[in-house]
Amino acid sequence: METPAVYELQPIHVLMLSILVLYLGFFLNRRIRVLGDYYIPPAVTGGLICSLVVAAVYAGLDLEVAFDQQIRDVLLLVFFGTIGLTAKLRTLAAGGKALAILVVVAAAFLVCQNLTGVLVALAFGAHPGYGLMGGSISFAGGHGTSIAWGAEAEAAGLVGASAIGIAFATFGLIAGGLLGGPVARWLIGRNGLETPAAAEAAAEAAAAPETPAPDAPAAETPADDGRAGELFNILTAILLLAICVALGDSVNRFLFDQGVVLPGFLTAMAVGIAITNLSDLFDFEIHPVTLGKFGEVALNVFLAMSLMSMQLWTLATAVGPILVALMAQMLMITFVVVVVVFRVMGRDYDACVISSGFVGLGLGATPVAIANMDAVTTRFGPSPKAFLVVPLVGAFFIDILNALVIKFFIGFLPPV
């Protein structure tokens, strides 16, 4: 079989295409009501369609379209820099208990995820090791963990474990982005949750009859001053985010030399947390609205780049068992989120947003979790607690817990 030709898109072309993909996602979400009603991220809608087109090109023209992802990797650091720059220590302290609880829930969930995968594998008469590849290795672990453990599994005799793991991880990325919004919508409606947007609308309606006194004209602000202030906020945000990315990379390299391996986005977020809390000591104002816009752009473009570059043709060899395992994992995580996560997180709006993020975290990856939460908060209002707790669990704790759980299950596997 001949190797297909490869056409690689350069970073600037990937950036342009990702923005067009987002435009497509926004357009379809507005035109197809079910997508908007269930808070499907536009990046998921457009990115999935783009990846289908790329797969059709591969199948029809024997041409593989490759994507240079340099800009995508930087965007992830920028996004987590915005998370850090809006995180005050007092808010972190308030979320400390929630973080500890969610870590415990995540550990129990990983065990359930692997049990589900093993049961599906046994139902198909396959070695239970393949069930681990269809469990926390691929879904909670993502593509990187799938590749690493897949190589170990193949060395132990599980033929094609890496390819199967990548297929599960890819389907999980899609499912995590599609399921989080509907779960959040159901929780809000089922429990009659009060959202920040609803509370703000009620407050505005209550204050509507009040009108300012006729002899108290509003102060006028020169247009130039307003534009200058906005430009200052934008330039400040760019400078601070550049510092988060650059200094975070330096910290990460230093820790790596000391034998401590951490995700790059975690150190970028840590630098942002340090900057925003030091700014209070020096009475330096950081404009959260401007940072929020930068974060939203970075996240959506990052996710669009990730989804549009999926190699869907690698999934064709085992579609049937993969879909069965995927459905089982989706049902399991929905049960865990509705029955456990939402309740232990407080049964309020923050708990709902955390639940939507947990779906993305358990089936896809941390960026999918953030995209789910962003889709919900864009409609119903902010949830600072969710945007601190879920990324911390996804950035650090989930990988450590996953490694321990996988090792535990491997100890019970029969020889191949």
C-alpha positions as a Python dict, from the first residue, in 0.01 Angstrom:
ca = {
    (1, 'M'): (0, 0, 0),
    (2, 'E'): (145, 336, -105),
    (3, 'T'): (200, 606, 152),
    (4, 'P'): (-36, 900, 88),
    (5, 'A'): (107, 1237, -7),
    (6, 'V'): (127, 1491, 275),
    (7, 'Y'): (44, 1861, 245),
    (8, 'E'): (137, 2058, 556),
    (9, 'L'): (-35, 2384, 640),
    (10, 'Q'): (196, 2644, 791),
    (11, 'P'): (113, 2812, 1126),
    (12, 'I'): (-37, 3128, 975),
    (13, 'H'): (-257, 2920, 743),
    (14, 'V'): (-367, 2705, 1035),
    (15, 'L'): (-461, 3022, 1225),
    (16, 'M'): (-665, 3158, 936),
    (17, 'L'): (-842, 2826, 883),
    (18, 'S'): (-921, 2790, 1256),
    (19, 'I'): (-1093, 3130, 1256),
    (20, 'L'): (-1297, 3030, 950),
    (21, 'V'): (-1386, 2707, 1130),
    (22, 'L'): (-1509, 2912, 1428),
    (23, 'Y'): (-1717, 3131, 1195),
    (24, 'L'): (-1873, 2814, 1060),
    (25, 'G'): (-1941, 2690, 1413),
    (26, 'F'): (-2108, 3015, 1515),
    (27, 'F'): (-2317, 3018, 1197),
    (28, 'L'): (-2438, 2660, 1240),
    (29, 'N'): (-2507, 2705, 1612),
    (30, 'R'): (-2732, 2999, 1528),
    (31, 'R'): (-2908, 2823, 1239),
    (32, 'I'): (-2943, 2475, 1396),
    (33, 'R'): (-3139, 2536, 1712),
    (34, 'V'): (-3047, 2216, 1894),
    (35, 'L'): (-2677, 2310, 1885),
    (36, 'G'): (-2738, 2645, 2051),
    (37, 'D'): (-2996, 2514, 2296),
    (38, 'Y'): (-2754, 2252, 2427),
    (39, 'Y'): (-2454, 2486, 2447),
    (40, 'I'): (-2235, 2296, 2202),
    (41, 'P'): (-1911, 2500, 2170),
    (42, 'P'): (-1879, 2655, 1822),
    (43, 'A'): (-1525, 2517, 1801),
    (44, 'V'): (-1664, 2164, 1839),
    (45, 'T'): (-1927, 2218, 1568),
    (46, 'G'): (-1695, 2375, 1313),
    (47, 'G'): (-1389, 2171, 1405),
    (48, 'L'): (-1570, 1839, 1365),
    (49, 'I'): (-1701, 1937, 1021),
    (50, 'C'): (-1352, 2045, 913),
    (51, 'S'): (-1202, 1717, 1031),
    (52, 'L'): (-1467, 1530, 829),
    (53, 'V'): (-1369, 1729, 519),
    (54, 'V'): (-1001, 1652, 583),
    (55, 'A'): (-1089, 1281, 618),
    (56, 'A'): (-1281, 1295, 287),
    (57, 'V'): (-978, 1450, 116),
    (58, 'Y'): (-762, 1171, 258),
    (59, 'A'): (-1001, 900, 137),
    (60, 'G'): (-1084, 1050, -201),
    (61, 'L'): (-755, 1208, -310),
    (62, 'D'): (-509, 997, -108),
    (63, 'L'): (-378, 1323, 39),
    (64, 'E'): (-309, 1378, 408),
    (65, 'V'): (-349, 1737, 525),
    (66, 'A'): (-114, 1804, 818),
    (67, 'F'): (-137, 2103, 1052),
    (68, 'D'): (159, 2285, 1208),
    (69, 'Q'): (39, 2340, 1565),
    (70, 'Q'): (296, 2591, 1696),
    (71, 'I'): (38, 2866, 1745),
    (72, 'R'): (-204, 2623, 1911),
    (73, 'D'): (47, 2536, 2181),
    (74, 'V'): (107, 2905, 2258),
    (75, 'L'): (-267, 2974, 2272),
    (76, 'L'): (-309, 2712, 2543),
    (77, 'L'): (-47, 2892, 2755),
    (78, 'V'): (-218, 3226, 2689),
    (79, 'F'): (-554, 3092, 2798),
    (80, 'F'): (-427, 2952, 3125),
    (81, 'G'): (-238, 3274, 3179),
    (82, 'T'): (-574, 3457, 3174),
    (83, 'I'): (-709, 3207, 3427),
    (84, 'G'): (-417, 3278, 3660),
    (85, 'L'): (-437, 3655, 3617),
    (86, 'T'): (-799, 3657, 3735),
    (87, 'A'): (-743, 3425, 4033),
    (88, 'K'): (-729, 3598, 4368),
    (89, 'L'): (-599, 3404, 4667),
    (90, 'R'): (-920, 3468, 4857),
    (91, 'T'): (-1111, 3297, 4576),
    (92, 'L'): (-864, 3010, 4572),
    (93, 'A'): (-908, 2967, 4946),
    (94, 'A'): (-1283, 2956, 4902),
    (95, 'G'): (-1244, 2680, 4644),
    (96, 'G'): (-997, 2474, 4849),
    (97, 'K'): (-1256, 2240, 4998),
    (98, 'A'): (-1426, 2195, 4662),
    (99, 'L'): (-1091, 2110, 4504),
    (100, 'A'): (-1019, 1841, 4763),
    (101, 'I'): (-1365, 1688, 4721),
    (102, 'L'): (-1341, 1688, 4342),
    (103, 'V'): (-1001, 1515, 4355),
    (104, 'V'): (-1153, 1233, 4562),
    (105, 'V'): (-1446, 1207, 4320),
    (106, 'A'): (-1206, 1202, 4025),
    (107, 'A'): (-1014, 910, 4178),
    (108, 'A'): (-1332, 708, 4223),
    (109, 'F'): (-1445, 800, 3872),
    (110, 'L'): (-1120, 671, 3718),
    (111, 'V'): (-1181, 334, 3884),
    (112, 'C'): (-1536, 325, 3743),
    (113, 'Q'): (-1410, 426, 3399),
    (114, 'N'): (-1165, 137, 3387),
    (115, 'L'): (-1422, -110, 3519),
    (116, 'T'): (-1657, 0, 3240),
    (117, 'G'): (-1387, -42, 2977),
    (118, 'V'): (-1289, -387, 3103),
    (119, 'L'): (-1652, -507, 3108),
    (120, 'V'): (-1704, -391, 2748),
    (121, 'A'): (-1383, -567, 2639),
    (122, 'L'): (-1491, -890, 2807),
    (123, 'A'): (-1834, -861, 2642),
    (124, 'F'): (-1660, -860, 2302),
    (125, 'G'): (-1437, -1151, 2404),
    (126, 'A'): (-1126, -933, 2402),
    (127, 'H'): (-839, -924, 2650),
    (128, 'P'): (-924, -694, 2946),
    (129, 'G'): (-610, -496, 2867),
    (130, 'Y'): (-796, -351, 2570),
    (131, 'G'): (-1059, -242, 2821),
    (132, 'L'): (-801, -29, 2997),
    (133, 'M'): (-719, 130, 2661),
    (134, 'G'): (-1092, 203, 2635),
    (135, 'G'): (-1096, 331, 2993),
    (136, 'S'): (-901, 597, 3176),
    (137, 'I'): (-588, 553, 2963),
    (138, 'S'): (-755, 706, 2658),
    (139, 'F'): (-1054, 901, 2786),
    (140, 'A'): (-929, 1074, 3100),
    (141, 'G'): (-567, 1044, 2987),
    (142, 'G'): (-603, 1170, 2631),
    (143, 'H'): (-380, 1116, 2330),
    (144, 'G'): (-47, 1151, 2511),
    (145, 'T'): (-132, 892, 2773),
    (146, 'S'): (-277, 662, 2505),
    (147, 'I'): (45, 669, 2304),
    (148, 'A'): (264, 611, 2611),
    (149, 'W'): (64, 323, 2758),
    (150, 'G'): (-16, 186, 2412),
    (151, 'A'): (353, 126, 2348),
    (152, 'E'): (378, -58, 2680),
    (153, 'A'): (70, -267, 2597),
    (154, 'E'): (200, -362, 2253),
    (155, 'A'): (531, -467, 2407),
    (156, 'A'): (330, -694, 2637),
    (157, 'G'): (151, -852, 2338),
    (158, 'L'): (-166, -642, 2286),
    (159, 'V'): (-157, -595, 1909),
    (160, 'G'): (-265, -249, 1787),
    (161, 'A'): (-310, -108, 2137),
    (162, 'S'): (-168, 234, 2042),
    (163, 'A'): (-399, 279, 1744),
    (164, 'I'): (-701, 169, 1950),
    (165, 'G'): (-605, 407, 2229),
    (166, 'I'): (-572, 700, 1989),
    (167, 'A'): (-912, 613, 1840),
    (168, 'F'): (-1075, 613, 2182),
    (169, 'A'): (-905, 940, 2276),
    (170, 'T'): (-1027, 1104, 1956),
    (171, 'F'): (-1386, 991, 2000),
    (172, 'G'): (-1367, 1098, 2364),
    (173, 'L'): (-1257, 1446, 2261),
    (174, 'I'): (-1567, 1479, 2044),
    (175, 'A'): (-1804, 1323, 2299),
    (176, 'G'): (-1674, 1541, 2582),
    (177, 'G'): (-1752, 1854, 2384),
    (178, 'L'): (-2097, 1733, 2280),
    (179, 'L'): (-2219, 1599, 2615),
    (180, 'G'): (-2115, 1869, 2864),
    (181, 'G'): (-2364, 2133, 2747),
    (182, 'P'): (-2673, 1910, 2749),
    (183, 'V'): (-2587, 1784, 3098),
    (184, 'A'): (-2559, 2142, 3224),
    (185, 'R'): (-2887, 2239, 3057),
    (186, 'W'): (-3066, 1945, 3219),
    (187, 'L'): (-2924, 2024, 3564),
    (188, 'I'): (-3028, 2389, 3544),
    (189, 'G'): (-3381, 2304, 3433),
    (190, 'R'): (-3427, 2002, 3661),
    (191, 'N'): (-3314, 2184, 3975),
    (192, 'G'): (-3444, 2532, 3896),
    (193, 'L'): (-3100, 2683, 3956),
    (194, 'E'): (-3061, 3057, 3992),
    (195, 'T'): (-2795, 3176, 3749),
    (196, 'P'): (-2597, 3502, 3763),
    (197, 'A'): (-2757, 3617, 3438),
    (198, 'A'): (-3107, 3559, 3577),
    (199, 'A'): (-3020, 3737, 3903),
    (200, 'E'): (-2879, 4034, 3713),
    (201, 'A'): (-3186, 4054, 3490),
    (202, 'A'): (-3413, 4047, 3797),
    (203, 'A'): (-3212, 4325, 3961),
    (204, 'E'): (-3231, 4539, 3647),
    (205, 'A'): (-3607, 4481, 3622),
    (206, 'A'): (-3653, 4585, 3985),
    (207, 'A'): (-3453, 4903, 3933),
    (208, 'A'): (-3617, 4993, 3600),
    (209, 'P'): (-3886, 5231, 3740),
    (210, 'E'): (-3622, 5444, 3905),
    (211, 'T'): (-3503, 5737, 3693),
    (212, 'P'): (-3225, 5983, 3771),
    (213, 'A'): (-3323, 6327, 3897),
    (214, 'P'): (-3361, 6579, 3611),
    (215, 'D'): (-3117, 6821, 3775),
    (216, 'A'): (-2836, 6563, 3793),
    (217, 'P'): (-2697, 6529, 3439),
    (218, 'A'): (-2457, 6244, 3374),
    (219, 'A'): (-2093, 6334, 3359),
    (220, 'E'): (-1949, 6335, 3011),
    (221, 'T'): (-1630, 6148, 2934),
    (222, 'P'): (-1431, 6259, 2629),
    (223, 'A'): (-1429, 5992, 2361),
    (224, 'D'): (-1052, 6010, 2331),
    (225, 'D'): (-1011, 5934, 2702),
    (226, 'G'): (-1232, 5628, 2667),
    (227, 'R'): (-1037, 5496, 2371),
    (228, 'A'): (-707, 5564, 2543),
    (229, 'G'): (-823, 5376, 2853),
    (230, 'E'): (-935, 5078, 2647),
    (231, 'L'): (-606, 5072, 2456),
    (232, 'F'): (-414, 5086, 2786),
    (233, 'N'): (-610, 4787, 2918),
    (234, 'I'): (-547, 4587, 2600),
    (235, 'L'): (-174, 4663, 2597),
    (236, 'T'): (-149, 4578, 2967),
    (237, 'A'): (-324, 4247, 2911),
    (238, 'I'): (-90, 4159, 2621),
    (239, 'L'): (216, 4245, 2831),
    (240, 'L'): (99, 4043, 3131),
    (241, 'L'): (9, 3742, 2918),
    (242, 'A'): (348, 3757, 2746),
    (243, 'I'): (511, 3757, 3091),
    (244, 'C'): (299, 3457, 3197),
    (245, 'V'): (400, 3259, 2887),
    (246, 'A'): (769, 3353, 2895),
    (247, 'L'): (826, 3332, 3270),
    (248, 'G'): (610, 3021, 3295),
    (249, 'D'): (827, 2854, 3031),
    (250, 'S'): (1142, 2950, 3222),
    (251, 'V'): (999, 2810, 3547),
    (252, 'N'): (897, 2493, 3367),
    (253, 'R'): (1246, 2445, 3222),
    (254, 'F'): (1404, 2503, 3563),
    (255, 'L'): (1176, 2247, 3728),
    (256, 'F'): (1243, 2000, 3447),
    (257, 'D'): (1618, 2031, 3512),
    (258, 'Q'): (1545, 1948, 3876),
    (259, 'G'): (1354, 1636, 3773),
    (260, 'V'): (1006, 1784, 3823),
    (261, 'V'): (787, 1744, 3514),
    (262, 'L'): (478, 1967, 3498),
    (263, 'P'): (248, 2070, 3211),
    (264, 'G'): (357, 2401, 3061),
    (265, 'F'): (14, 2557, 3105),
    (266, 'L'): (24, 2488, 3479),
    (267, 'T'): (334, 2704, 3530),
    (268, 'A'): (189, 2979, 3309),
    (269, 'M'): (-122, 2980, 3527),
    (270, 'A'): (90, 2983, 3845),
    (271, 'V'): (282, 3289, 3723),
    (272, 'G'): (-49, 3461, 3650),
    (273, 'I'): (-176, 3386, 4001),
    (274, 'A'): (142, 3534, 4150),
    (275, 'I'): (118, 3849, 3935),
    (276, 'T'): (-248, 3923, 4008),
    (277, 'N'): (-206, 3884, 4385),
    (278, 'L'): (114, 4090, 4394),
    (279, 'S'): (-66, 4363, 4199),
    (280, 'D'): (-296, 4415, 4498),
    (281, 'L'): (5, 4501, 4714),
    (282, 'F'): (116, 4770, 4468),
    (283, 'D'): (-236, 4896, 4399),
    (284, 'F'): (-204, 4804, 4029),
    (285, 'E'): (-534, 4734, 3857),
    (286, 'I'): (-568, 4442, 3619),
    (287, 'H'): (-875, 4469, 3399),
    (288, 'P'): (-1058, 4131, 3420),
    (289, 'V'): (-1301, 4201, 3135),
    (290, 'T'): (-1019, 4256, 2885),
    (291, 'L'): (-838, 3946, 3008),
    (292, 'G'): (-1159, 3748, 2977),
    (293, 'K'): (-1189, 3843, 2609),
    (294, 'F'): (-830, 3738, 2541),
    (295, 'G'): (-894, 3409, 2721),
    (296, 'E'): (-1211, 3339, 2528),
    (297, 'V'): (-1041, 3399, 2194),
    (298, 'A'): (-738, 3186, 2287),
    (299, 'L'): (-952, 2896, 2408),
    (300, 'N'): (-1184, 2887, 2107),
    (301, 'V'): (-905, 2910, 1851),
    (302, 'F'): (-704, 2644, 2040),
    (303, 'L'): (-996, 2404, 2047),
    (304, 'A'): (-1081, 2468, 1681),
    (305, 'M'): (-721, 2387, 1585),
    (306, 'S'): (-729, 2069, 1793),
    (307, 'L'): (-1056, 1935, 1654),
    (308, 'M'): (-1010, 2030, 1290),
    (309, 'S'): (-676, 1842, 1279),
    (310, 'M'): (-813, 1509, 1405),
    (311, 'Q'): (-721, 1216, 1180),
    (312, 'L'): (-1062, 1050, 1168),
    (313, 'W'): (-951, 789, 915),
    (314, 'T'): (-748, 620, 1189),
    (315, 'L'): (-1075, 526, 1360),
    (316, 'A'): (-1228, 321, 1078),
    (317, 'T'): (-1074, -15, 1170),
    (318, 'A'): (-1272, -74, 1491),
    (319, 'V'): (-1572, 156, 1476),
    (320, 'G'): (-1827, -91, 1620),
    (321, 'P'): (-1656, -181, 1948),
    (322, 'I'): (-1533, 176, 1988),
    (323, 'L'): (-1885, 317, 1964),
    (324, 'V'): (-2019, 62, 2213),
    (325, 'A'): (-1742, 146, 2459),
    (326, 'L'): (-1796, 518, 2400),
    (327, 'M'): (-2169, 495, 2470),
    (328, 'A'): (-2100, 298, 2787),
    (329, 'Q'): (-1850, 560, 2906),
    (330, 'M'): (-2089, 845, 2823),
    (331, 'L'): (-2370, 683, 3021),
    (332, 'M'): (-2137, 615, 3313),
    (333, 'I'): (-1998, 969, 3333),
    (334, 'T'): (-2347, 1119, 3301),
    (335, 'F'): (-2458, 911, 3599),
    (336, 'V'): (-2150, 1009, 3803),
    (337, 'V'): (-2190, 1379, 3723),
    (338, 'V'): (-2564, 1398, 3795),
    (339, 'V'): (-2570, 1175, 4103),
    (340, 'V'): (-2231, 1253, 4259),
    (341, 'V'): (-2042, 1555, 4123),
    (342, 'F'): (-2336, 1796, 4115),
    (343, 'R'): (-2444, 1700, 4466),
    (344, 'V'): (-2107, 1703, 4642),
    (345, 'M'): (-2017, 2034, 4476),
    (346, 'G'): (-2316, 2205, 4637),
    (347, 'R'): (-2617, 2157, 4403),
    (348, 'D'): (-2591, 2521, 4288),
    (349, 'Y'): (-2495, 2704, 3970),
    (350, 'D'): (-2121, 2660, 4035),
    (351, 'A'): (-2180, 2287, 4081),
    (352, 'C'): (-2360, 2278, 3747),
    (353, 'V'): (-2070, 2448, 3566),
    (354, 'I'): (-1820, 2217, 3739),
    (355, 'S'): (-2030, 1921, 3626),
    (356, 'S'): (-2017, 2030, 3262),
    (357, 'G'): (-1641, 2070, 3295),
    (358, 'F'): (-1604, 1729, 3458),
    (359, 'V'): (-1772, 1570, 3155),
    (360, 'G'): (-1512, 1726, 2926),
    (361, 'L'): (-1233, 1629, 3165),
    (362, 'G'): (-1342, 1268, 3199),
    (363, 'L'): (-1404, 1203, 2830),
    (364, 'G'): (-1169, 1442, 2654),
    (365, 'A'): (-912, 1679, 2797),
    (366, 'T'): (-876, 1993, 3009),
    (367, 'P'): (-937, 2233, 2714),
    (368, 'V'): (-1263, 2050, 2636),
    (369, 'A'): (-1366, 2090, 3000),
    (370, 'I'): (-1293, 2464, 2982),
    (371, 'A'): (-1482, 2496, 2653),
    (372, 'N'): (-1788, 2328, 2806),
    (373, 'M'): (-1780, 2563, 3105),
    (374, 'D'): (-1723, 2863, 2879),
    (375, 'A'): (-2029, 2772, 2670),
    (376, 'V'): (-2244, 2753, 2984),
    (377, 'T'): (-2111, 3069, 3151),
    (378, 'T'): (-2142, 3267, 2827),
    (379, 'R'): (-2515, 3200, 2844),
    (380, 'F'): (-2579, 3212, 3219),
    (381, 'G'): (-2303, 3417, 3380),
    (382, 'P'): (-1956, 3366, 3535),
    (383, 'S'): (-1842, 3093, 3773),
    (384, 'P'): (-1492, 3177, 3907),
    (385, 'K'): (-1499, 2875, 4138),
    (386, 'A'): (-1547, 2632, 3848),
    (387, 'F'): (-1274, 2793, 3639),
    (388, 'L'): (-1026, 2746, 3922),
    (389, 'V'): (-1118, 2401, 4052),
    (390, 'V'): (-1162, 2209, 3726),
    (391, 'P'): (-838, 2328, 3555),
    (392, 'L'): (-636, 2245, 3867),
    (393, 'V'): (-780, 1893, 3879),
    (394, 'G'): (-719, 1849, 3507),
    (395, 'A'): (-373, 2006, 3501),
    (396, 'F'): (-214, 1811, 3782),
    (397, 'F'): (-419, 1574, 3996),
    (398, 'I'): (-592, 1374, 3724),
    (399, 'D'): (-263, 1258, 3568),
    (400, 'I'): (-119, 1143, 3900),
    (401, 'L'): (-440, 967, 4000),
    (402, 'N'): (-471, 808, 3657),
    (403, 'A'): (-120, 663, 3670),
    (404, 'L'): (-190, 508, 4010),
    (405, 'V'): (-526, 364, 3904),
    (406, 'I'): (-384, 221, 3580),
    (407, 'K'): (-98, 55, 3769),
    (408, 'F'): (-350, -92, 4012),
    (409, 'F'): (-559, -246, 3733),
    (410, 'I'): (-257, -377, 3545),
    (411, 'G'): (-168, -582, 3850),
    (412, 'F'): (-486, -787, 3802),
    (413, 'L'): (-458, -843, 3426),
    (414, 'P'): (-403, -1201, 3301),
    (415, 'P'): (-110, -1267, 3064),
    (416, 'V'): (-173, -1199, 2697),
}
